[in-house]
Amino acid sequence: MSADIPTQVRRRRTFAIISHPDAGKTTLTEKLLLFSGAIQIAGSVKARKASRHATSDWMEIEKQRGISVASSVMQMEYRDCVINLLDTPGHQDFSEDTYRVLTAVDAALMVIDAANGVEPQTRRLLQVCRARNTPILTFVNKMDREVKEPLDLMDEIERELGMTVVPFTWPVGMGKVFHGVLDLREEQMRVFSAGADRAGGDDEILAGLNNPAYASRFGMQYEQAHGEIQLVREAAPSFDEAEFLAGRQTPMFFGSAVNNFGVREVLDALVDLAPPPAVRPAIQREVAPAEPKFTGVVFKIQANMDPAHRDRIAFVRVASGHFERGMRLKVVRSGKELRPNTVVSFLSQRRELLDEAFAGDIIGIPNHGVLQLGDTLTEGESLQFTGLPFFAPEMFRMVEVADPLKTKQLKAGLQQLGEEGAIQVFRPIAGSVLMLGAVGQLQFEVVAHRLEHEYGCKARISPCRFSIARWVTCDEADGGAKELQRFIDGNSHRMAHDAVNAPTLLVEYAPELRAIENNWPKIKFHALREHAGLVFQKQLDG
């Protein structure tokens, strides 16, 4: 079977959809699934009281609010390619989950609301992609509404995101006079008509970019689009694959996801342009996707995807080799062995038993605390993949159970939600009241909702005096574990342990942190846990 691995790797496309909230990201996800044939009917994101909801929004709170609060994974086949699509939360309060998902993909599809242009969350997510040189395709959505001029949008993307934009399609009109898009690659026009069954392929296609019939049929909107294309072709650079793969150039597409329009061009471009799985760096060496032995990394853990079974699924990005159900796997962090027999592939919460997988695929391994975020799985080799971030929280709350008889459920729920990365949970060394750390207020609301509805315990979430957290370590050369323990003992009133027992300093004010840093020069203070994760484990084991 190993001889087939390179062929299978070349078939894989793994990408995330990213955007600011309400840009239409989840709707586009639905329509990509629809066009690929993975689903037959798209759920309605807006009709929150209806029986259908977005395929990628599976949590009860997502259905109630009509927003995505957890990333979800969907696999589909299109044009002999296996596409792994990850839908991410758009809301900035869940950006940490999105950042971790972006470590598991080879490309990203950026959705921009044509009326609002580049918005704050789009900038933040693009910074993460640029830091990893992730190739990005851009879909400008909602062209069936009154929106910004396409040249202004193109200029804004280049200015705000620091990327060269190369239009692959160009809109003819907008809003009530939106006539369709000119496909600059195929030199044809796809005509827009509201309500058409485009997944069935009944769009009207007209040949040519300078077809004389366009002027009489589409009037001044075509004349304007024709002039803009001439300008763009003279001023903009041509598509450069190397620049695109380096994350410095983005192909741009226009359409209306809610009307299924412009989606097929994006899907074709993902197959044609997005790269197959690449080499992934580990601390020990670089791992090539076509290597015969399996390696993978846990980038997400989700509890209660099936509330009836209280399950916990570890999402594993396959980095190399050939996965087979029942094979022996080593959890490098703990040295424990797994033989997963119920591994699944995903269509959001819908799961199917999986017999095999290759580099680029996302597989789900049911587990009960054996796997943690960032864990590396191998066939025996000691490897540690890097890059999975845990950011220091910006907001803190204390959490207590409303009914003392439900204390056990609260602790179990918070442990699982902490392992999942939905919230950061801190256990104070001095004191019994647990603390929660988050990037935004909405995370606390989601955790309270999930504790009540998934674990059966109502939680009281109250203000907390702390506002800054730093993970702490100490190099062996500076005294190692002994010096770290001395620091913990001397600051026990403001020390806590997080979900993986990493010692964490909690302070109220920035000047207080600076004073502690000056008083303890041998201690290292980390705002990002990924840099210190291995040191924690070593010192804990030691």
Phi, psi and omega per residue, in radians:
M1 nan -0.469 -3.066
S2 -1.049 -0.506 -3.142
A3 -1.135 -0.381 -3.107
D4 -1.542 -0.188 -3.052
I5 -1.031 -0.846 3.136
P6 -1.009 -0.673 3.120
T7 -1.119 -0.776 3.141
Q8 -1.151 -0.665 3.119
V9 -1.103 -0.728 -3.129
R10 -1.128 -0.398 3.131
R11 -1.387 -0.261 -3.003
R12 -1.493 2.422 2.983
R13 -2.317 2.071 -3.108
T14 -2.139 2.022 -3.073
F15 -2.505 2.765 3.091
A16 -1.941 2.615 3.015
I17 -1.783 2.189 -3.080
I18 -2.223 2.610 3.079
S19 -3.044 2.996 2.916
H20 -1.260 2.689 3.096
P21 -0.957 2.505 3.049
D22 1.232 0.261 3.079
A23 -1.405 -0.198 3.119
G24 1.814 0.372 -3.059
K25 -1.127 -0.840 -3.115
T26 -1.179 -0.619 3.071
T27 -1.084 -0.772 3.116
L28 -1.096 -0.685 3.079
T29 -0.976 -0.835 3.113
E30 -0.973 -0.798 -3.025
K31 -1.266 -0.547 3.030
L32 -1.110 -0.700 3.078
L33 -1.133 -0.681 -3.130
L34 -1.117 -0.815 -3.098
F35 -1.207 -0.498 3.135
S36 -1.418 -0.183 -3.111
G37 1.529 0.116 -3.115
A38 -1.245 -0.533 3.055
I39 -2.305 2.764 -3.115
Q40 -1.765 -0.382 -3.137
I41 -2.479 2.293 -3.113
A42 -1.444 2.430 3.053
G43 -1.256 2.740 3.135
S44 -1.689 2.082 3.122
V45 -1.232 -0.614 -3.037
K46 -1.375 -0.652 -3.043
A47 -1.380 1.353 -3.000
R48 -1.193 -0.431 -3.130
K49 -1.588 -0.082 -3.126
A50 -1.362 2.989 -3.110
S51 -1.378 -0.306 -3.141
R52 -1.777 2.499 3.054
H53 -2.378 2.955 3.127
A54 -0.963 2.366 -3.129
T55 -0.983 -0.635 -3.064
S56 -1.462 -0.192 3.077
D57 -1.748 1.817 -3.013
W58 -1.963 -0.349 3.131
M59 -1.241 2.602 3.124
E60 -1.027 -0.710 -3.116
I61 -1.174 -0.533 3.088
E62 -1.166 -0.705 -3.135
K63 -1.180 -0.609 -3.133
Q64 -1.242 -0.741 -3.039
R65 -1.629 -0.299 -3.115
G66 1.269 0.441 3.093
I67 -2.226 2.823 3.043
S68 -1.618 2.195 3.095
V69 -2.040 -0.034 3.073
A70 -2.480 2.527 3.080
S71 -1.256 2.621 3.119
S72 -2.373 2.777 -3.009
V73 -2.088 2.377 3.082
M74 -2.391 2.375 3.108
Q75 -2.035 2.398 3.141
M76 -2.591 2.874 3.071
E77 -2.013 2.413 3.141
Y78 -2.665 2.218 3.134
R79 0.881 0.813 3.103
D80 1.130 0.298 3.034
C81 -1.964 2.529 3.026
V82 -1.673 2.020 -3.060
I83 -1.842 2.138 3.036
N84 -1.805 1.947 -3.025
L85 -1.932 2.211 3.135
L86 -2.000 2.021 3.086
D87 -1.567 2.258 -3.051
T88 -1.986 2.734 3.044
P89 -1.141 2.397 3.094
G90 -1.486 -0.488 -3.037
H91 -1.179 2.374 -3.049
Q92 -1.109 -0.415 3.134
D93 -1.139 -0.292 3.138
F94 -1.980 0.413 -3.042
S95 -1.133 -0.495 -3.120
E96 -1.118 -0.711 3.076
D97 -1.067 -0.746 3.135
T98 -1.115 -0.750 3.133
Y99 -1.028 -0.723 -3.126
R100 -1.183 -0.678 3.100
V101 -1.067 -0.668 -3.112
L102 -1.135 -0.320 3.066
T103 -1.338 -0.235 -3.046
A104 -1.784 0.052 -3.051
V105 -2.032 2.866 3.133
D106 -1.852 -0.165 3.129
A107 -2.776 2.920 3.113
A108 -2.383 2.554 3.048
L109 -1.949 1.970 -3.100
M110 -1.634 2.182 3.131
V111 -1.809 2.225 -3.132
I112 -2.106 2.285 3.047
D113 -1.275 2.060 -3.043
A114 -1.127 -0.346 3.121
A115 -1.450 -0.533 -3.041
N116 -1.825 -0.289 3.135
G117 1.214 -2.601 -3.100
V118 -1.359 2.130 -3.100
E119 -1.951 2.895 -2.978
P120 -0.952 -0.794 -3.103
Q121 -1.143 -0.561 3.091
T122 -1.069 -0.748 3.135
R123 -1.060 -0.810 -3.099
R124 -1.065 -0.807 -3.114
L125 -1.142 -0.654 3.123
L126 -1.139 -0.586 3.095
Q127 -1.077 -0.693 3.116
V128 -1.150 -0.776 3.123
C129 -1.093 -0.751 -3.115
R130 -1.140 -0.637 3.126
A131 -1.095 -0.494 -3.136
R132 -1.777 0.103 -3.095
N133 0.962 0.686 -3.126
T134 -1.356 2.207 3.075
P135 -1.118 2.461 -3.038
I136 -2.260 2.286 2.953
L137 -1.837 2.567 -3.078
T138 -2.054 2.255 3.054
F139 -2.032 2.026 3.108
V140 -1.581 1.970 -2.965
N141 -1.728 2.880 3.007
K142 1.237 0.627 3.121
M143 -1.217 -0.183 3.091
D144 -1.414 0.093 3.096
R145 -2.002 3.005 3.053
E146 -1.318 2.025 -2.973
V147 -2.343 -3.085 3.090
K148 -1.238 2.720 3.089
E149 -1.141 2.458 -3.075
P150 -1.032 -0.639 3.105
L151 -1.128 -0.661 3.107
D152 -1.150 -0.706 3.113
L153 -1.115 -0.753 3.135
M154 -1.065 -0.775 3.130
D155 -1.123 -0.709 -3.121
E156 -1.131 -0.739 3.124
I157 -1.087 -0.785 -3.135
E158 -1.112 -0.741 -3.085
R159 -1.245 -0.812 -3.020
E160 -1.360 -0.625 -3.015
L161 -1.836 -0.126 3.073
G162 1.158 0.618 3.136
M163 -2.206 2.569 3.016
T164 -1.374 2.336 -3.110
V165 -1.844 2.289 3.081
V166 -2.117 1.854 -3.132
P167 -1.167 2.288 3.031
F168 -1.764 -0.483 2.989
T169 -2.288 2.798 -3.130
W170 -2.439 2.342 -3.049
P171 -1.360 2.558 3.000
V172 -1.901 1.729 -3.101
G173 1.427 -3.085 3.108
M174 -2.736 2.913 3.071
G175 1.021 -2.296 -3.098
K176 -1.194 -0.362 3.113
V177 -1.949 0.606 3.038
F178 -1.438 1.991 -3.048
H179 -1.730 -0.285 -3.131
G180 2.485 -2.850 3.136
V181 -2.258 2.510 3.007
L182 -1.584 2.147 3.141
D183 -1.543 1.848 -3.029
L184 -1.282 -0.384 3.115
R185 -1.378 -0.796 -3.063
E186 -1.599 -0.102 -3.117
E187 0.906 1.063 3.095
Q188 -2.681 2.984 3.116
M189 -2.125 2.320 3.032
R190 -1.761 2.074 -3.016
V191 -1.524 2.353 -3.117
F192 -1.580 2.322 2.946
S193 -2.509 2.115 -3.049
A194 -1.021 2.406 3.045
G195 1.502 0.029 -3.136
A196 -1.238 2.601 3.111
D197 -1.490 1.349 -3.000
R198 -1.268 -0.424 3.086
A199 -1.104 -0.438 3.084
G200 -1.492 -0.047 3.033
G201 1.414 0.553 -3.088
D202 -1.740 0.321 3.050
D203 -1.120 2.552 3.030
E204 -1.422 2.205 3.136
I205 -2.004 2.227 3.118
L206 -1.977 2.374 -3.073
A207 -1.383 2.508 3.010
G208 1.578 2.726 3.041
L209 -1.719 -0.381 -3.101
N210 -2.004 0.531 3.134
N211 -1.010 2.140 -3.095
P212 -1.054 -0.364 -3.136
A213 -1.262 -0.358 -3.072
Y214 -1.086 -0.772 -3.046
A215 -1.057 -0.792 -3.121
S216 -1.271 -0.557 -3.071
R217 -1.460 -0.661 -3.033
F218 -1.964 -0.012 2.961
G219 1.025 -2.457 -3.015
M220 -1.150 -0.440 3.121
Q221 -1.142 -0.685 3.084
Y222 -1.206 -0.742 -3.135
E223 -1.005 -0.737 3.132
Q224 -1.162 -0.797 3.141
A225 -1.079 -0.714 -3.137
H226 -1.072 -0.772 3.119
G227 -1.130 -0.682 3.138
E228 -1.159 -0.676 3.119
I229 -1.114 -0.738 3.104
Q230 -1.029 -0.752 -3.137
L231 -1.125 -0.792 -3.104
V232 -1.113 -0.718 -3.104
R233 -1.170 -0.509 3.108
E234 -1.404 -0.656 -3.002
A235 -1.630 -0.601 -3.042
A236 -1.555 2.580 3.087
P237 -1.233 2.802 3.065
S238 -1.374 2.882 -3.107
F239 -1.117 2.291 -3.138
D240 -2.152 1.928 -3.047
E241 -1.028 -0.688 -3.121
A242 -1.132 -0.715 3.116
E243 -1.152 -0.698 3.115
F244 -1.108 -0.834 -3.111
L245 -1.149 -0.412 3.097
A246 -1.509 -0.022 3.116
G247 1.378 0.321 -3.112
R248 -1.825 -0.153 -3.135
Q249 -2.402 2.412 -3.108
T250 -2.207 2.209 2.988
P251 -1.225 2.445 -3.076
M252 -2.068 2.371 -3.139
F253 -2.216 2.610 3.123
F254 -2.070 2.596 3.091
G255 3.080 -2.883 3.130
S256 -2.444 1.776 -3.048
A257 -1.088 -0.696 -3.090
V258 -1.117 -0.444 3.090
N259 -1.728 0.225 -3.134
N260 1.076 0.350 -2.963
F261 -1.833 2.260 -3.117
G262 1.511 0.023 -3.069
V263 -1.335 -0.703 -3.081
R264 -1.082 -0.670 3.120
E265 -1.062 -0.674 3.126
V266 -1.171 -0.781 -3.133
L267 -1.087 -0.746 3.103
D268 -1.109 -0.705 -3.128
A269 -1.151 -0.631 3.108
L270 -1.081 -0.709 3.107
V271 -1.202 -0.743 -3.053
D272 -1.332 -0.645 -2.945
L273 -1.870 -0.687 -3.076
A274 -1.103 2.440 -3.065
P275 -1.364 2.637 2.965
P276 -1.232 3.036 -3.137
P277 -0.929 2.472 -3.103
A278 -2.008 3.125 3.060
V279 -1.080 2.395 3.117
R280 -2.052 2.324 -3.102
P281 -1.379 2.347 2.926
A282 -2.018 2.907 -3.136
I283 -1.075 -0.664 -3.047
Q284 -1.413 -0.630 -3.089
R285 -2.955 3.083 3.040
E286 -1.592 2.462 -3.066
V287 -1.952 2.100 -3.137
A288 -1.514 2.451 -3.059
P289 -1.107 -0.502 -3.083
A290 -1.543 0.095 3.063
E291 -1.032 2.565 -3.065
P292 -1.220 -0.487 -3.056
K293 -1.591 2.508 -3.095
F294 -1.299 2.369 2.885
T295 -2.424 2.660 3.112
G296 -2.798 2.868 -3.129
V297 -2.323 2.404 3.102
V298 -1.428 1.994 -3.127
F299 -1.908 -0.118 -3.126
K300 -2.776 2.487 2.991
I301 -2.217 2.322 -3.110
Q302 -2.199 2.165 3.086
A303 -1.616 2.582 2.966
N304 1.048 0.657 2.959
M305 -1.119 -0.512 2.987
D306 -2.092 1.607 -3.032
P307 -1.000 -0.475 -3.115
A308 -1.151 -0.426 -3.072
H309 -1.986 0.052 3.113
R310 0.863 0.812 -3.051
D311 -1.474 2.814 2.997
R312 -2.308 2.084 -3.094
I313 -1.891 2.226 3.012
A314 -1.626 2.121 3.087
F315 -1.497 2.113 -3.076
V316 -2.037 2.176 2.990
R317 -1.494 2.087 3.099
V318 -1.276 2.164 -3.097
A319 -1.702 -0.496 -3.136
S320 -2.793 2.842 2.961
G321 1.353 -2.819 -3.026
H322 -2.194 2.014 3.085
F323 -1.535 2.356 3.044
E324 -2.253 2.412 -3.117
R325 -1.015 2.310 3.121
G326 1.564 -0.063 -3.122
M327 -1.215 2.710 3.130
R328 -1.389 2.241 3.126
L329 -2.226 2.540 3.112
K330 -1.856 2.278 2.989
V331 -1.499 1.848 -2.956
V332 -1.056 -0.688 -3.097
R333 -1.027 -0.804 -3.029
S334 -1.774 -0.301 -3.061
G335 1.402 0.007 -3.124
K336 -1.283 2.699 3.128
E337 -1.850 2.432 3.062
L338 -2.051 2.567 2.953
R339 -2.313 1.286 -3.020
P340 -1.194 2.175 -3.121
N341 -1.913 -0.219 -3.105
T342 -2.056 0.730 3.134
V343 -1.231 2.472 -3.030
V344 -2.219 2.712 2.887
S345 -1.848 2.917 -2.922
F346 -2.159 2.571 2.698
L347 -2.301 1.419 -2.964
S348 1.032 -2.155 -3.099
Q349 -1.419 -0.189 3.100
R350 -1.369 2.282 -3.040
R351 -2.243 2.601 3.070
E352 -2.274 2.460 3.090
L353 -1.076 2.419 -3.011
L354 -1.995 2.313 3.113
D355 -1.666 -0.557 -3.126
E356 -2.679 2.799 3.100
A357 -2.706 2.787 -3.104
F358 -2.280 3.012 -3.132
A359 -0.904 2.337 -3.098
G360 1.772 -0.452 -3.139
D361 -1.288 2.694 3.041
I362 -1.943 2.101 3.140
I363 -2.034 2.667 3.136
G364 -1.943 2.162 3.139
I365 -1.973 1.977 3.067
P366 -1.107 2.382 3.121
N367 -2.717 2.828 3.126
H368 -2.181 1.254 3.067
G369 1.514 -0.022 -3.134
V370 -1.296 -0.645 -3.099
L371 -1.840 2.474 3.091
Q372 -2.118 2.808 3.042
L373 -0.985 2.324 3.129
G374 1.596 -0.124 -3.137
D375 -1.137 2.460 3.040
T376 -1.795 2.334 3.080
L377 -1.945 2.353 3.131
T378 -2.456 3.093 3.027
E379 -1.558 0.237 3.099
G380 2.490 -0.471 -3.108
E381 -1.206 2.507 3.083
S382 -1.520 1.743 3.134
L383 -2.232 2.652 3.027
Q384 -2.389 1.899 3.043
F385 -1.263 2.595 -3.064
T386 -2.008 2.987 2.950
G387 1.834 -0.042 -3.132
L388 -1.502 1.974 -2.968
P389 -1.603 2.509 2.907
F390 -2.193 1.994 -3.066
F391 -1.590 2.578 3.054
A392 -1.080 2.300 -3.112
P393 -1.086 2.727 3.114
E394 -1.901 -0.232 3.136
M395 -2.370 2.546 -3.107
F396 -2.316 2.553 3.063
R397 -2.502 2.666 2.975
M398 -1.605 2.581 -3.129
V399 -2.320 2.276 3.091
E400 -2.327 2.729 3.141
V401 -1.506 2.418 -3.123
A402 -1.197 -0.645 3.133
D403 -1.929 1.964 -3.088
P404 -0.971 -0.433 3.124
L405 -1.224 -0.224 -3.117
K406 -1.776 0.293 -3.094
T407 -1.026 -0.701 -3.129
K408 -1.089 -0.751 3.127
Q409 -1.121 -0.657 3.126
L410 -1.086 -0.833 -3.109
K411 -1.119 -0.743 3.135
A412 -1.131 -0.758 3.140
G413 -1.097 -0.793 -3.121
L414 -1.193 -0.617 3.094
Q415 -1.073 -0.800 -3.108
Q416 -1.208 -0.712 3.133
L417 -1.188 -0.557 3.069
G418 -1.203 -0.749 3.084
E419 -1.092 -0.586 -3.121
E420 -1.246 -0.420 -3.082
G421 1.516 0.136 3.126
A422 -1.196 -0.483 3.133
I423 -2.699 2.761 3.026
Q424 -1.751 2.244 -3.082
V425 -1.944 2.273 -3.130
F426 -2.112 2.303 3.073
R427 -1.818 1.904 -3.129
P428 -1.085 2.475 3.085
I429 -1.188 -0.729 3.093
A430 -1.896 1.823 -3.115
G431 2.206 2.735 -3.057
S432 -1.939 -0.185 -3.096
V433 -1.421 2.136 -3.141
L434 -1.239 2.659 3.110
M435 -2.126 2.565 3.102
L436 -1.966 2.461 3.059
G437 -2.136 2.408 -3.077
A438 -2.562 2.897 3.047
V439 -1.468 -0.589 -3.087
G440 -2.575 2.824 -3.061
Q441 -1.022 -0.623 -3.074
L442 -1.082 -0.493 3.099
Q443 -1.077 -0.716 3.115
F444 -1.099 -0.728 -3.133
E445 -1.111 -0.735 3.141
V446 -1.152 -0.721 3.131
V447 -1.113 -0.762 3.119
A448 -1.065 -0.734 3.133
H449 -1.112 -0.780 -3.104
R450 -1.227 -0.633 3.090
L451 -1.064 -0.712 -3.110
E452 -1.257 -0.789 -2.988
H453 -1.581 -0.421 -3.122
E454 -1.791 -0.469 -3.078
Y455 -2.066 -0.056 3.044
G456 1.225 0.472 3.091
C457 -2.341 2.230 3.130
K458 -1.477 2.234 -3.075
A459 -1.864 2.524 2.993
R460 -1.731 2.065 3.136
I461 -1.899 2.105 -3.029
S462 -2.215 2.838 -3.117
P463 -1.041 2.730 -3.106
C464 -2.318 2.542 -3.060
R465 -1.320 -0.320 -3.079
F466 -1.423 2.637 3.127
S467 -2.382 -0.156 -3.100
I468 -2.390 2.420 3.064
A469 -2.219 2.504 3.029
R470 -2.465 2.265 3.018
W471 -1.328 2.530 -3.049
V472 -2.141 2.454 3.054
T473 -2.470 3.011 3.063
C474 -2.567 2.282 3.125
D475 -1.190 2.623 3.114
E476 -0.998 -0.638 -3.116
A477 -1.120 -0.399 -3.121
D478 -1.779 0.258 3.118
G479 1.978 -0.246 3.023
G480 0.954 -2.291 -3.027
A481 -1.076 -0.618 -3.115
K482 -1.161 -0.791 3.136
E483 -1.156 -0.655 3.116
L484 -1.124 -0.742 3.126
Q485 -1.135 -0.648 3.101
R486 -1.089 -0.707 3.110
F487 -1.132 -0.774 -3.126
I488 -1.089 -0.781 -3.141
D489 -1.101 -0.688 -3.102
G490 -1.303 -0.271 -3.123
N491 -2.224 0.548 -3.006
S492 -1.041 -0.466 -3.111
H493 -1.274 -0.193 3.097
R494 -2.302 0.460 3.106
M495 -1.962 2.585 3.094
A496 -2.570 2.914 3.016
H497 -1.994 2.490 -3.131
D498 -1.640 -2.878 -3.028
A499 -1.093 -0.441 3.117
V500 -1.927 0.410 3.098
N501 1.159 0.332 3.087
A502 -1.301 2.247 -3.140
P503 -1.183 2.341 -3.019
T504 -2.311 2.284 3.063
L505 -1.579 2.282 3.105
L506 -2.066 2.205 -3.135
V507 -2.302 2.880 -3.105
E508 -1.555 -0.661 -2.993
Y509 -2.342 2.690 3.110
A510 -1.059 -0.732 3.105
P511 -1.039 -0.598 3.103
E512 -1.112 -0.722 3.105
L513 -1.110 -0.776 -3.138
R514 -1.065 -0.680 3.135
A515 -1.133 -0.735 3.133
I516 -1.141 -0.719 3.111
E517 -1.056 -0.699 3.134
N518 -1.204 -0.607 -3.092
N519 -1.377 -0.345 -3.103
W520 -2.218 1.275 -3.044
P521 -1.151 -0.371 -3.114
K522 -1.462 -0.290 -3.120
I523 -1.504 2.415 3.079
K524 -1.787 2.383 -3.083
F525 -1.994 2.142 -2.997
H526 -2.010 2.253 3.019
A527 -1.545 -0.178 -3.137
L528 -2.252 2.126 -3.016
R529 -1.334 -0.421 -3.088
E530 -0.985 -0.647 -3.118
H531 -1.156 -0.435 -3.006
A532 -1.941 -0.051 -3.009
G533 -0.959 -0.788 -3.103
L534 -1.206 -0.603 3.133
V535 -1.136 -0.734 3.110
F536 -0.965 -0.885 -3.047
Q537 -1.083 -0.720 -3.131
K538 -1.090 -0.786 -3.078
Q539 -1.259 -0.599 3.089
L540 -1.165 -0.754 3.126
D541 -1.152 -0.588 -3.100
G542 -1.355 nan nan
